[in-house]
Amino acid sequence: MSSLLTVRPLSPILGAELIGLKPDLSSKSDMLAEIEAALVKHEVIILHVPDLSLEDHQAIGQHFGMPEIHTYFPNLGPEFPQITIIDSKRGERADMWHHDESFLSSPPIVTMTQAKITPPCGGDTCWISMTSAYDALSDRMKHYLEGLQAWHDMNAPIAEALRQNMVTYERYVAIVQKGQRHLHDMVKIHPQTGRKALFISPTYTTHIEGISTTESNALLGYLHTHCQNIKFMFRHRWHLGDMAIWDNRSVLHNAVLDYQPHQRRMHRISVFARKQQYISLLK
Ligand SMILES: O=C(O)CCC(=O)C(=O)O
């Protein structure tokens, strides 16, 4: 079958751009299937779509699963409550390595972000392939990690934000009271590719269950350093209207905060799995 979209890899490990997207995606299931196939293969995909409508942004989200109404970021209002806004003018930022909302029992599987206001320079987003990082571990380390689980806790970044005077004490307390934390396998299997990926981040992962604090800190420290090797990374310089879609099961991301005092505004949708899509269900 001939392809509707052209897929151009942007690095040998992860990241590809897709050319040829047409509007009215809700009626174009073949095209949505091609987007999904490219995402599963390349882990992050970039679309150059300044004319993409809000409806089409939503249609891509609905193709992958159930678009989330986000708890922490504002949205576009009653017509498009699932389209979240991250605007640096309001102090919204995501300059930390993380999987989206990994403190939930079933975090979003896919996130898609579109650049609506770009700074004149800076403001790139970076991703790490946690599948490639896992593959590059020694067999001894892979064996050691088998069956280990680690806690992912929303309180960790919010406590850090309070220390940096980025949030009020009232907001800190409101978030801490939600008590959002979850114990996840440190290595997860992607349901579509069968590849193993490390599922830890310096932002949300606080400690490994069942081992001493010293051992947990040492192991997490080693794994974070290993994953942040530049050879597992892909970096995108945004142009107005670009959309990045990433597989939250297999990559970490970080929006570089190097553009202040300029404005950077993104529209994003994150998507929860419908049913059997999430990795932990394979256990
Ligand atoms: O603004 C970006 O580039 C990414 C922000 C982010 O972390 C997210 O949308 O989950």
Ligand as a Chemical Component Dictionary entry (heavy atoms), coordinates in Angstrom:
data_LIG
# 
_chem_comp.id                   LIG 
_chem_comp.type                 NON-POLYMER 
_chem_comp.pdbx_formal_charge   0 
_chem_comp.three_letter_code    LIG 
# 
loop_
_chem_comp_atom.comp_id 
_chem_comp_atom.atom_id 
_chem_comp_atom.alt_atom_id 
_chem_comp_atom.type_symbol 
_chem_comp_atom.charge 
_chem_comp_atom.model_Cartn_x 
_chem_comp_atom.model_Cartn_y 
_chem_comp_atom.model_Cartn_z 
_chem_comp_atom.pdbx_ordinal 
LIG O1 O1 O 0 6.753 22.758 26.219 1  
LIG C1 C1 C 0 7.303 21.728 25.848 2  
LIG O2 O2 O 0 8.092 21.683 24.937 3  
LIG C2 C2 C 0 6.970 20.441 26.566 4  
LIG C3 C3 C 0 6.217 20.703 27.818 5  
LIG C4 C4 C 0 5.884 19.458 28.563 6  
LIG O3 O3 O 0 6.669 18.954 29.331 7  
LIG C5 C5 C 0 4.598 18.829 28.322 8  
LIG O4 O4 O 0 3.817 19.321 27.511 9  
LIG O5 O5 O 0 4.344 17.781 28.932 10 
# 
loop_
_chem_comp_bond.comp_id 
_chem_comp_bond.atom_id_1 
_chem_comp_bond.atom_id_2 
_chem_comp_bond.value_order 
_chem_comp_bond.pdbx_ordinal 
LIG O1 C1 DOUB 1 
LIG C1 O2 SING 2 
LIG C1 C2 SING 3 
LIG C2 C3 SING 4 
LIG C3 C4 SING 5 
LIG C4 O3 DOUB 6 
LIG C4 C5 SING 7 
LIG C5 O4 DOUB 8 
LIG C5 O5 SING 9 
# 
